[in-house]
Amino acid sequence: ENRKYRETLINEYSSRSHSIFQLFLETEFKENDNENTRISCLNLVDLAGSERINDYDNKSGMFSETGHINKSLFVLANVINKLAEGKGGYVPYRDSKLTRLLSQSLGGNALTSIICTVSPAAINYYQTLSTLRFATRAKLIKIKAEAYFKINPKEELAFYKKEILRLKGEIESSKFLLNQRK
């Protein structure tokens, strides 16, 4: 409803913004007499395509929109490149709102599918080539997804009580050993 569309030289009906729909799910279930909660997030993202800035865009006031779209897509490509390298290190998720919102889907604990659309028209050759290169780099990202469970508060409390008792026991035994050496 809030998404902007405008006619451009290339498209009659061009989206002028990205659209992100996030759905958070919590599933409660019993396993071995314990109540568990599994938390999931589903991101559905439709990205606005990159476009060249030309005199038409500047005259119609679309310069700003096109610049913001291209910048966020550039940052997304940088994030994908860093993740595809697989070397770890700094990944610039915070450089745009888009990559910040998608950080868990891109390089976190997630199963991710990316659908890239291209045009067979010769006029779109360079955009299609760029999209296919992006998809190839994205395909190189290795993610090991594991289910995330919210721990039952009663179980968590029992775990920490046992852990405190264990640590107190270690402290007492180390005090005993220190006294023996003296």
Secondary structure, DSSP 8 states (H G I E B T S, - for coil): ----EE--SS-SSEE-S-EEEEEEEEEEEEETTEEEEEEEEEEEEE--------HHHHHTT-HHHHHHHHHHHHHHHHHHHHHHHT--S---GGGSHHHHHTHHHHHSS-----------SGGGHHHHHHHHHHHHHHHT--------EE--HHHHHHHHHHHHHHHHHHHHHHHHHHHHH-
